Amino acid sequence: MGLTPLIWQPAPQAHLTRDDDWPLVDDLVKGMQLAVGDPERAARLEALQALIDAAFNP
């Protein structure tokens, strides 16, 4: 008996879009940003979003 290797495949384009739960996540993150107060967070989020866009939207 052997193990079947896991083969990663990218998600279909329909699954790459934001779904209805994202506004809830955005509200939670916004509250955390106000509580913690990180002036460099916006720049890091923009850089992270650029990496995500480059990886999943060639």
mmCIF file as Biopython writes it, N, C-alpha, C and O atoms, coordinates in Angstrom:
data_model
#
loop_
_atom_site.group_PDB
_atom_site.id
_atom_site.type_symbol
_atom_site.label_atom_id
_atom_site.label_alt_id
_atom_site.label_comp_id
_atom_site.label_asym_id
_atom_site.label_entity_id
_atom_site.label_seq_id
_atom_site.pdbx_PDB_ins_code
_atom_site.Cartn_x
_atom_site.Cartn_y
_atom_site.Cartn_z
_atom_site.occupancy
_atom_site.B_iso_or_equiv
_atom_site.auth_seq_id
_atom_site.auth_asym_id
_atom_site.pdbx_PDB_model_num
ATOM 1   N N  . MET A ? 1  ? 0.833   -1.181 0.000   1.0 0.0 1  A 1 
ATOM 2   C CA . MET A ? 1  ? 0.000   0.000  0.000   1.0 0.0 1  A 1 
ATOM 3   C C  . MET A ? 1  ? 0.875   1.241  0.000   1.0 0.0 1  A 1 
ATOM 4   O O  . MET A ? 1  ? 1.840   1.333  0.759   1.0 0.0 1  A 1 
ATOM 5   N N  . GLY A ? 2  ? 0.539   2.171  -0.836  1.0 0.0 2  A 1 
ATOM 6   C CA . GLY A ? 2  ? 1.311   3.395  -0.892  1.0 0.0 2  A 1 
ATOM 7   C C  . GLY A ? 2  ? 0.439   4.611  -0.635  1.0 0.0 2  A 1 
ATOM 8   O O  . GLY A ? 2  ? -0.789  4.529  -0.614  1.0 0.0 2  A 1 
ATOM 9   N N  . LEU A ? 3  ? 1.096   5.721  -0.443  1.0 0.0 3  A 1 
ATOM 10  C CA . LEU A ? 3  ? 0.377   6.974  -0.245  1.0 0.0 3  A 1 
ATOM 11  C C  . LEU A ? 3  ? 0.227   7.689  -1.579  1.0 0.0 3  A 1 
ATOM 12  O O  . LEU A ? 3  ? 1.166   7.733  -2.373  1.0 0.0 3  A 1 
ATOM 13  N N  . THR A ? 4  ? -0.919  8.233  -1.818  1.0 0.0 4  A 1 
ATOM 14  C CA . THR A ? 4  ? -1.142  9.017  -3.029  1.0 0.0 4  A 1 
ATOM 15  C C  . THR A ? 4  ? -0.619  10.427 -2.783  1.0 0.0 4  A 1 
ATOM 16  O O  . THR A ? 4  ? -1.024  11.064 -1.810  1.0 0.0 4  A 1 
ATOM 17  N N  . PRO A ? 5  ? 0.261   10.927 -3.628  1.0 0.0 5  A 1 
ATOM 18  C CA . PRO A ? 5  ? 0.781   12.277 -3.407  1.0 0.0 5  A 1 
ATOM 19  C C  . PRO A ? 5  ? -0.311  13.327 -3.650  1.0 0.0 5  A 1 
ATOM 20  O O  . PRO A ? 5  ? -1.165  13.177 -4.523  1.0 0.0 5  A 1 
ATOM 21  N N  . LEU A ? 6  ? -0.252  14.366 -2.864  1.0 0.0 6  A 1 
ATOM 22  C CA . LEU A ? 6  ? -1.184  15.477 -3.032  1.0 0.0 6  A 1 
ATOM 23  C C  . LEU A ? 6  ? -0.661  16.375 -4.147  1.0 0.0 6  A 1 
ATOM 24  O O  . LEU A ? 6  ? 0.459   16.878 -4.070  1.0 0.0 6  A 1 
ATOM 25  N N  . ILE A ? 7  ? -1.455  16.571 -5.160  1.0 0.0 7  A 1 
ATOM 26  C CA . ILE A ? 7  ? -1.055  17.417 -6.286  1.0 0.0 7  A 1 
ATOM 27  C C  . ILE A ? 7  ? -1.860  18.699 -6.206  1.0 0.0 7  A 1 
ATOM 28  O O  . ILE A ? 7  ? -3.088  18.681 -6.288  1.0 0.0 7  A 1 
ATOM 29  N N  . TRP A ? 8  ? -1.153  19.826 -6.043  1.0 0.0 8  A 1 
ATOM 30  C CA . TRP A ? 8  ? -1.822  21.117 -5.922  1.0 0.0 8  A 1 
ATOM 31  C C  . TRP A ? 8  ? -2.237  21.602 -7.293  1.0 0.0 8  A 1 
ATOM 32  O O  . TRP A ? 8  ? -1.464  21.547 -8.249  1.0 0.0 8  A 1 
ATOM 33  N N  . GLN A ? 9  ? -3.458  22.073 -7.376  1.0 0.0 9  A 1 
ATOM 34  C CA . GLN A ? 9  ? -3.955  22.688 -8.595  1.0 0.0 9  A 1 
ATOM 35  C C  . GLN A ? 9  ? -4.555  24.030 -8.220  1.0 0.0 9  A 1 
ATOM 36  O O  . GLN A ? 9  ? -5.217  24.145 -7.189  1.0 0.0 9  A 1 
ATOM 37  N N  . PRO A ? 10 ? -4.336  25.042 -9.037  1.0 0.0 10 A 1 
ATOM 38  C CA . PRO A ? 10 ? -4.915  26.344 -8.712  1.0 0.0 10 A 1 
ATOM 39  C C  . PRO A ? 10 ? -6.442  26.279 -8.728  1.0 0.0 10 A 1 
ATOM 40  O O  . PRO A ? 10 ? -7.040  25.483 -9.451  1.0 0.0 10 A 1 
ATOM 41  N N  . ALA A ? 11 ? -7.042  27.120 -7.927  1.0 0.0 11 A 1 
ATOM 42  C CA . ALA A ? 11 ? -8.504  27.161 -7.863  1.0 0.0 11 A 1 
ATOM 43  C C  . ALA A ? 11 ? -9.063  27.740 -9.159  1.0 0.0 11 A 1 
ATOM 44  O O  . ALA A ? 11 ? -8.409  28.554 -9.811  1.0 0.0 11 A 1 
ATOM 45  N N  . PRO A ? 12 ? -10.256 27.327 -9.530  1.0 0.0 12 A 1 
ATOM 46  C CA . PRO A ? 12 ? -10.892 27.932 -10.705 1.0 0.0 12 A 1 
ATOM 47  C C  . PRO A ? 12 ? -11.094 29.430 -10.488 1.0 0.0 12 A 1 
ATOM 48  O O  . PRO A ? 12 ? -11.176 29.888 -9.348  1.0 0.0 12 A 1 
ATOM 49  N N  . GLN A ? 13 ? -11.174 30.176 -11.554 1.0 0.0 13 A 1 
ATOM 50  C CA . GLN A ? 13 ? -11.288 31.633 -11.475 1.0 0.0 13 A 1 
ATOM 51  C C  . GLN A ? 13 ? -12.484 32.062 -10.623 1.0 0.0 13 A 1 
ATOM 52  O O  . GLN A ? 13 ? -12.409 33.066 -9.915  1.0 0.0 13 A 1 
ATOM 53  N N  . ALA A ? 14 ? -13.576 31.316 -10.687 1.0 0.0 14 A 1 
ATOM 54  C CA . ALA A ? 14 ? -14.763 31.682 -9.916  1.0 0.0 14 A 1 
ATOM 55  C C  . ALA A ? 14 ? -14.489 31.652 -8.410  1.0 0.0 14 A 1 
ATOM 56  O O  . ALA A ? 14 ? -15.141 32.372 -7.653  1.0 0.0 14 A 1 
ATOM 57  N N  . HIS A ? 15 ? -13.544 30.835 -7.971  1.0 0.0 15 A 1 
ATOM 58  C CA . HIS A ? 15 ? -13.242 30.726 -6.546  1.0 0.0 15 A 1 
ATOM 59  C C  . HIS A ? 15 ? -12.224 31.760 -6.088  1.0 0.0 15 A 1 
ATOM 60  O O  . HIS A ? 15 ? -11.974 31.882 -4.889  1.0 0.0 15 A 1 
ATOM 61  N N  . LEU A ? 16 ? -11.639 32.499 -7.003  1.0 0.0 16 A 1 
ATOM 62  C CA . LEU A ? 16 ? -10.627 33.482 -6.634  1.0 0.0 16 A 1 
ATOM 63  C C  . LEU A ? 16 ? -11.227 34.821 -6.252  1.0 0.0 16 A 1 
ATOM 64  O O  . LEU A ? 16 ? -10.533 35.674 -5.699  1.0 0.0 16 A 1 
ATOM 65  N N  . THR A ? 17 ? -12.495 35.017 -6.536  1.0 0.0 17 A 1 
ATOM 66  C CA . THR A ? 17 ? -13.130 36.291 -6.218  1.0 0.0 17 A 1 
ATOM 67  C C  . THR A ? 17 ? -13.567 36.295 -4.762  1.0 0.0 17 A 1 
ATOM 68  O O  . THR A ? 17 ? -13.750 35.245 -4.145  1.0 0.0 17 A 1 
ATOM 69  N N  . ARG A ? 18 ? -13.729 37.485 -4.234  1.0 0.0 18 A 1 
ATOM 70  C CA . ARG A ? 18 ? -14.178 37.614 -2.843  1.0 0.0 18 A 1 
ATOM 71  C C  . ARG A ? 18 ? -15.637 37.206 -2.740  1.0 0.0 18 A 1 
ATOM 72  O O  . ARG A ? 18 ? -16.450 37.563 -3.593  1.0 0.0 18 A 1 
ATOM 73  N N  . ASP A ? 19 ? -15.964 36.463 -1.702  1.0 0.0 19 A 1 
ATOM 74  C CA . ASP A ? 19 ? -17.348 36.028 -1.544  1.0 0.0 19 A 1 
ATOM 75  C C  . ASP A ? 19 ? -18.077 36.926 -0.544  1.0 0.0 19 A 1 
ATOM 76  O O  . ASP A ? 19 ? -17.559 37.964 -0.132  1.0 0.0 19 A 1 
ATOM 77  N N  . ASP A ? 20 ? -19.268 36.518 -0.168  1.0 0.0 20 A 1 
ATOM 78  C CA . ASP A ? 20 ? -20.111 37.348 0.690   1.0 0.0 20 A 1 
ATOM 79  C C  . ASP A ? 20 ? -19.573 37.490 2.107   1.0 0.0 20 A 1 
ATOM 80  O O  . ASP A ? 20 ? -20.007 38.383 2.834   1.0 0.0 20 A 1 
ATOM 81  N N  . ASP A ? 21 ? -18.643 36.638 2.518   1.0 0.0 21 A 1 
ATOM 82  C CA . ASP A ? 21 ? -18.113 36.713 3.877   1.0 0.0 21 A 1 
ATOM 83  C C  . ASP A ? 21 ? -17.039 37.784 4.040   1.0 0.0 21 A 1 
ATOM 84  O O  . ASP A ? 21 ? -16.727 38.172 5.165   1.0 0.0 21 A 1 
ATOM 85  N N  . TRP A ? 22 ? -16.472 38.264 2.945   1.0 0.0 22 A 1 
ATOM 86  C CA . TRP A ? 22 ? -15.365 39.207 3.061   1.0 0.0 22 A 1 
ATOM 87  C C  . TRP A ? 22 ? -15.734 40.506 3.764   1.0 0.0 22 A 1 
ATOM 88  O O  . TRP A ? 22 ? -14.921 40.998 4.546   1.0 0.0 22 A 1 
ATOM 89  N N  . PRO A ? 23 ? -16.907 41.094 3.538   1.0 0.0 23 A 1 
ATOM 90  C CA . PRO A ? 23 ? -17.216 42.319 4.298   1.0 0.0 23 A 1 
ATOM 91  C C  . PRO A ? 23 ? -17.179 42.090 5.810   1.0 0.0 23 A 1 
ATOM 92  O O  . PRO A ? 23 ? -16.793 42.988 6.559   1.0 0.0 23 A 1 
ATOM 93  N N  . LEU A ? 24 ? -17.574 40.903 6.265   1.0 0.0 24 A 1 
ATOM 94  C CA . LEU A ? 24 ? -17.498 40.607 7.695   1.0 0.0 24 A 1 
ATOM 95  C C  . LEU A ? 24 ? -16.053 40.595 8.168   1.0 0.0 24 A 1 
ATOM 96  O O  . LEU A ? 24 ? -15.742 41.122 9.236   1.0 0.0 24 A 1 
ATOM 97  N N  . VAL A ? 25 ? -15.172 39.998 7.380   1.0 0.0 25 A 1 
ATOM 98  C CA . VAL A ? 25 ? -13.750 39.965 7.726   1.0 0.0 25 A 1 
ATOM 99  C C  . VAL A ? 25 ? -13.179 41.378 7.714   1.0 0.0 25 A 1 
ATOM 100 O O  . VAL A ? 25 ? -12.399 41.739 8.595   1.0 0.0 25 A 1 
ATOM 101 N N  . ASP A ? 26 ? -13.563 42.180 6.723   1.0 0.0 26 A 1 
ATOM 102 C CA . ASP A ? 26 ? -13.079 43.559 6.654   1.0 0.0 26 A 1 
ATOM 103 C C  . ASP A ? 26 ? -13.482 44.346 7.899   1.0 0.0 26 A 1 
ATOM 104 O O  . ASP A ? 26 ? -12.687 45.122 8.428   1.0 0.0 26 A 1 
ATOM 105 N N  . ASP A ? 27 ? -14.725 44.145 8.371   1.0 0.0 27 A 1 
ATOM 106 C CA . ASP A ? 27 ? -15.176 44.837 9.576   1.0 0.0 27 A 1 
ATOM 107 C C  . ASP A ? 27 ? -14.365 44.414 10.794  1.0 0.0 27 A 1 
ATOM 108 O O  . ASP A ? 27 ? -14.016 45.250 11.627  1.0 0.0 27 A 1 
ATOM 109 N N  . LEU A ? 28 ? -14.063 43.120 10.905  1.0 0.0 28 A 1 
ATOM 110 C CA . LEU A ? 28 ? -13.258 42.644 12.028  1.0 0.0 28 A 1 
ATOM 111 C C  . LEU A ? 28 ? -11.852 43.226 11.995  1.0 0.0 28 A 1 
ATOM 112 O O  . LEU A ? 28 ? -11.325 43.648 13.024  1.0 0.0 28 A 1 
ATOM 113 N N  . VAL A ? 29 ? -11.247 43.249 10.815  1.0 0.0 29 A 1 
ATOM 114 C CA . VAL A ? 29 ? -9.885  43.762 10.683  1.0 0.0 29 A 1 
ATOM 115 C C  . VAL A ? 29 ? -9.850  45.257 10.969  1.0 0.0 29 A 1 
ATOM 116 O O  . VAL A ? 29 ? -8.909  45.749 11.591  1.0 0.0 29 A 1 
ATOM 117 N N  . LYS A ? 30 ? -10.870 45.982 10.519  1.0 0.0 30 A 1 
ATOM 118 C CA . LYS A ? 30 ? -10.913 47.422 10.756  1.0 0.0 30 A 1 
ATOM 119 C C  . LYS A ? 30 ? -10.926 47.703 12.258  1.0 0.0 30 A 1 
ATOM 120 O O  . LYS A ? 30 ? -10.235 48.606 12.730  1.0 0.0 30 A 1 
ATOM 121 N N  . GLY A ? 31 ? -11.713 46.925 13.008  1.0 0.0 31 A 1 
ATOM 122 C CA . GLY A ? 31 ? -11.737 47.098 14.455  1.0 0.0 31 A 1 
ATOM 123 C C  . GLY A ? 31 ? -10.397 46.811 15.093  1.0 0.0 31 A 1 
ATOM 124 O O  . GLY A ? 31 ? -10.006 47.490 16.042  1.0 0.0 31 A 1 
ATOM 125 N N  . MET A ? 32 ? -9.691  45.822 14.593  1.0 0.0 32 A 1 
ATOM 126 C CA . MET A ? 32 ? -8.369  45.500 15.119  1.0 0.0 32 A 1 
ATOM 127 C C  . MET A ? 32 ? -7.384  46.616 14.805  1.0 0.0 32 A 1 
ATOM 128 O O  . MET A ? 32 ? -6.533  46.942 15.633  1.0 0.0 32 A 1 
ATOM 129 N N  . GLN A ? 33 ? -7.491  47.203 13.618  1.0 0.0 33 A 1 
ATOM 130 C CA . GLN A ? 33 ? -6.575  48.278 13.250  1.0 0.0 33 A 1 
ATOM 131 C C  . GLN A ? 33 ? -6.751  49.470 14.181  1.0 0.0 33 A 1 
ATOM 132 O O  . GLN A ? 33 ? -5.772  50.101 14.578  1.0 0.0 33 A 1 
ATOM 133 N N  . LEU A ? 34 ? -8.003  49.780 14.533  1.0 0.0 34 A 1 
ATOM 134 C CA . LEU A ? 34 ? -8.247  50.909 15.414  1.0 0.0 34 A 1 
ATOM 135 C C  . LEU A ? 34 ? -7.724  50.631 16.822  1.0 0.0 34 A 1 
ATOM 136 O O  . LEU A ? 34 ? -7.210  51.532 17.485  1.0 0.0 34 A 1 
ATOM 137 N N  . ALA A ? 35 ? -7.855  49.390 17.276  1.0 0.0 35 A 1 
ATOM 138 C CA . ALA A ? 35 ? -7.428  49.042 18.625  1.0 0.0 35 A 1 
ATOM 139 C C  . ALA A ? 35 ? -5.909  48.987 18.742  1.0 0.0 35 A 1 
ATOM 140 O O  . ALA A ? 35 ? -5.352  49.418 19.752  1.0 0.0 35 A 1 
ATOM 141 N N  . VAL A ? 36 ? -5.242  48.467 17.731  1.0 0.0 36 A 1 
ATOM 142 C CA . VAL A ? 36 ? -3.795  48.274 17.806  1.0 0.0 36 A 1 
ATOM 143 C C  . VAL A ? 36 ? -3.046  49.526 17.389  1.0 0.0 36 A 1 
ATOM 144 O O  . VAL A ? 36 ? -2.096  49.926 18.063  1.0 0.0 36 A 1 
ATOM 145 N N  . GLY A ? 37 ? -3.450  50.151 16.297  1.0 0.0 37 A 1 
ATOM 146 C CA . GLY A ? 37 ? -2.786  51.358 15.835  1.0 0.0 37 A 1 
ATOM 147 C C  . GLY A ? 37 ? -1.411  51.090 15.256  1.0 0.0 37 A 1 
ATOM 148 O O  . GLY A ? 37 ? -0.416  51.170 15.976  1.0 0.0 37 A 1 
ATOM 149 N N  . ASP A ? 38 ? -1.333  50.777 13.986  1.0 0.0 38 A 1 
ATOM 150 C CA . ASP A ? 38 ? -0.075  50.455 13.320  1.0 0.0 38 A 1 
ATOM 151 C C  . ASP A ? 38 ? 0.043   51.338 12.081  1.0 0.0 38 A 1 
ATOM 152 O O  . ASP A ? 38 ? -0.633  51.083 11.084  1.0 0.0 38 A 1 
ATOM 153 N N  . PRO A ? 39 ? 0.886   52.371 12.119  1.0 0.0 39 A 1 
ATOM 154 C CA . PRO A ? 39 ? 0.960   53.301 10.985  1.0 0.0 39 A 1 
ATOM 155 C C  . PRO A ? 39 ? 1.498   52.675 9.695   1.0 0.0 39 A 1 
ATOM 156 O O  . PRO A ? 39 ? 1.212   53.179 8.609   1.0 0.0 39 A 1 
ATOM 157 N N  . GLU A ? 40 ? 2.267   51.592 9.790   1.0 0.0 40 A 1 
ATOM 158 C CA . GLU A ? 40 ? 2.833   50.970 8.592   1.0 0.0 40 A 1 
ATOM 159 C C  . GLU A ? 40 ? 1.951   49.852 8.051   1.0 0.0 40 A 1 
ATOM 160 O O  . GLU A ? 40 ? 2.285   49.245 7.033   1.0 0.0 40 A 1 
ATOM 161 N N  . ARG A ? 41 ? 0.843   49.573 8.707   1.0 0.0 41 A 1 
ATOM 162 C CA . ARG A ? 41 ? -0.013  48.454 8.319   1.0 0.0 41 A 1 
ATOM 163 C C  . ARG A ? 41 ? -0.579  48.632 6.910   1.0 0.0 41 A 1 
ATOM 164 O O  . ARG A ? 41 ? -0.635  47.671 6.142   1.0 0.0 41 A 1 
ATOM 165 N N  . ALA A ? 42 ? -0.994  49.837 6.566   1.0 0.0 42 A 1 
ATOM 166 C CA . ALA A ? 42 ? -1.582  50.075 5.245   1.0 0.0 42 A 1 
ATOM 167 C C  . ALA A ? 42 ? -0.576  49.755 4.141   1.0 0.0 42 A 1 
ATOM 168 O O  . ALA A ? 42 ? -0.932  49.142 3.135   1.0 0.0 42 A 1 
ATOM 169 N N  . ALA A ? 43 ? 0.667   50.164 4.324   1.0 0.0 43 A 1 
ATOM 170 C CA . ALA A ? 43 ? 1.692   49.887 3.316   1.0 0.0 43 A 1 
ATOM 171 C C  . ALA A ? 43 ? 1.948   48.388 3.200   1.0 0.0 43 A 1 
ATOM 172 O O  . ALA A ? 43 ? 2.114   47.871 2.096   1.0 0.0 43 A 1 
ATOM 173 N N  . ARG A ? 44 ? 1.981   47.685 4.336   1.0 0.0 44 A 1 
ATOM 174 C CA . ARG A ? 44 ? 2.187   46.236 4.296   1.0 0.0 44 A 1 
ATOM 175 C C  . ARG A ? 44 ? 1.004   45.528 3.647   1.0 0.0 44 A 1 
ATOM 176 O O  . ARG A ? 44 ? 1.191   44.575 2.890   1.0 0.0 44 A 1 
ATOM 177 N N  . LEU A ? 45 ? -0.210  45.986 3.935   1.0 0.0 45 A 1 
ATOM 178 C CA . LEU A ? 45 ? -1.386  45.378 3.313   1.0 0.0 45 A 1 
ATOM 179 C C  . LEU A ? 45 ? -1.382  45.591 1.799   1.0 0.0 45 A 1 
ATOM 180 O O  . LEU A ? 45 ? -1.745  44.687 1.047   1.0 0.0 45 A 1 
ATOM 181 N N  . GLU A ? 46 ? -0.976  46.775 1.351   1.0 0.0 46 A 1 
ATOM 182 C CA . GLU A ? 46 ? -0.895  47.034 -0.088  1.0 0.0 46 A 1 
ATOM 183 C C  . GLU A ? 46 ? 0.145   46.131 -0.741  1.0 0.0 46 A 1 
ATOM 184 O O  . GLU A ? 46 ? -0.091  45.594 -1.824  1.0 0.0 46 A 1 
ATOM 185 N N  . ALA A ? 47 ? 1.287   45.961 -0.096  1.0 0.0 47 A 1 
ATOM 186 C CA . ALA A ? 47 ? 2.332   45.091 -0.642  1.0 0.0 47 A 1 
ATOM 187 C C  . ALA A ? 47 ? 1.857   43.640 -0.681  1.0 0.0 47 A 1 
ATOM 188 O O  . ALA A ? 47 ? 2.104   42.929 -1.655  1.0 0.0 47 A 1 
ATOM 189 N N  . LEU A ? 48 ? 1.180   43.204 0.371   1.0 0.0 48 A 1 
ATOM 190 C CA . LEU A ? 48 ? 0.650   41.841 0.404   1.0 0.0 48 A 1 
ATOM 191 C C  . LEU A ? 48 ? -0.402  41.641 -0.679  1.0 0.0 48 A 1 
ATOM 192 O O  . LEU A ? 48 ? -0.415  40.608 -1.349  1.0 0.0 48 A 1 
ATOM 193 N N  . GLN A ? 49 ? -1.286  42.626 -0.857  1.0 0.0 49 A 1 
ATOM 194 C CA . GLN A ? 49 ? -2.314  42.512 -1.888  1.0 0.0 49 A 1 
ATOM 195 C C  . GLN A ? 49 ? -1.677  42.465 -3.272  1.0 0.0 49 A 1 
ATOM 196 O O  . GLN A ? 49 ? -2.158  41.741 -4.144  1.0 0.0 49 A 1 
ATOM 197 N N  . ALA A ? 50 ? -0.605  43.224 -3.489  1.0 0.0 50 A 1 
ATOM 198 C CA . ALA A ? 50 ? 0.087   43.196 -4.777  1.0 0.0 50 A 1 
ATOM 199 C C  . ALA A ? 50 ? 0.680   41.811 -5.039  1.0 0.0 50 A 1 
ATOM 200 O O  . ALA A ? 50 ? 0.628   41.318 -6.166  1.0 0.0 50 A 1 
ATOM 201 N N  . LEU A ? 51 ? 1.243   41.184 -4.006  1.0 0.0 51 A 1 
ATOM 202 C CA . LEU A ? 51 ? 1.778   39.830 -4.165  1.0 0.0 51 A 1 
ATOM 203 C C  . LEU A ? 51 ? 0.669   38.830 -4.482  1.0 0.0 51 A 1 
ATOM 204 O O  . LEU A ? 51 ? 0.835   37.962 -5.339  1.0 0.0 51 A 1 
ATOM 205 N N  . ILE A ? 52 ? -0.454  38.954 -3.791  1.0 0.0 52 A 1 
ATOM 206 C CA . ILE A ? 52 ? -1.580  38.053 -4.041  1.0 0.0 52 A 1 
ATOM 207 C C  . ILE A ? 52 ? -2.097  38.240 -5.458  1.0 0.0 52 A 1 
ATOM 208 O O  . ILE A ? 52 ? -2.357  37.263 -6.160  1.0 0.0 52 A 1 
ATOM 209 N N  . ASP A ? 53 ? -2.248  39.492 -5.882  1.0 0.0 53 A 1 
ATOM 210 C CA . ASP A ? 53 ? -2.731  39.761 -7.240  1.0 0.0 53 A 1 
ATOM 211 C C  . ASP A ? 53 ? -1.774  39.200 -8.284  1.0 0.0 53 A 1 
ATOM 212 O O  . ASP A ? 53 ? -2.210  38.633 -9.286  1.0 0.0 53 A 1 
ATOM 213 N N  . ALA A ? 54 ? -0.473  39.354 -8.054  1.0 0.0 54 A 1 
ATOM 214 C CA . ALA A ? 54 ? 0.507   38.847 -9.012  1.0 0.0 54 A 1 
ATOM 215 C C  . ALA A ? 54 ? 0.489   37.322 -9.070  1.0 0.0 54 A 1 
ATOM 216 O O  . ALA A ? 54 ? 0.697   36.734 -10.132 1.0 0.0 54 A 1 
ATOM 217 N N  . ALA A ? 55 ? 0.241   36.688 -7.933  1.0 0.0 55 A 1 
ATOM 218 C CA . ALA A ? 55 ? 0.254   35.224 -7.898  1.0 0.0 55 A 1 
ATOM 219 C C  . ALA A ? 55 ? -0.993  34.618 -8.519  1.0 0.0 55 A 1 
ATOM 220 O O  . ALA A ? 55 ? -0.912  33.597 -9.202  1.0 0.0 55 A 1 
ATOM 221 N N  . PHE A ? 56 ? -2.137  35.231 -8.293  1.0 0.0 56 A 1 
ATOM 222 C CA . PHE A ? 56 ? -3.390  34.613 -8.710  1.0 0.0 56 A 1 
ATOM 223 C C  . PHE A ? 56 ? -4.040  35.267 -9.918  1.0 0.0 56 A 1 
ATOM 224 O O  . PHE A ? 56 ? -5.004  34.730 -10.464 1.0 0.0 56 A 1 
ATOM 225 N N  . ASN A ? 57 ? -3.535  36.410 -10.343 1.0 0.0 57 A 1 
ATOM 226 C CA . ASN A ? 57 ? -4.092  37.094 -11.513 1.0 0.0 57 A 1 
ATOM 227 C C  . ASN A ? 57 ? -2.966  37.450 -12.476 1.0 0.0 57 A 1 
ATOM 228 O O  . ASN A ? 57 ? -2.624  38.623 -12.628 1.0 0.0 57 A 1 
ATOM 229 N N  . PRO A ? 58 ? -2.392  36.442 -13.126 1.0 0.0 58 A 1 
ATOM 230 C CA . PRO A ? 58 ? -1.224  36.715 -13.989 1.0 0.0 58 A 1 
ATOM 231 C C  . PRO A ? 58 ? -1.562  37.566 -15.199 1.0 0.0 58 A 1 
ATOM 232 O O  . PRO A ? 58 ? -0.682  37.871 -16.004 1.0 0.0 58 A 1 
#
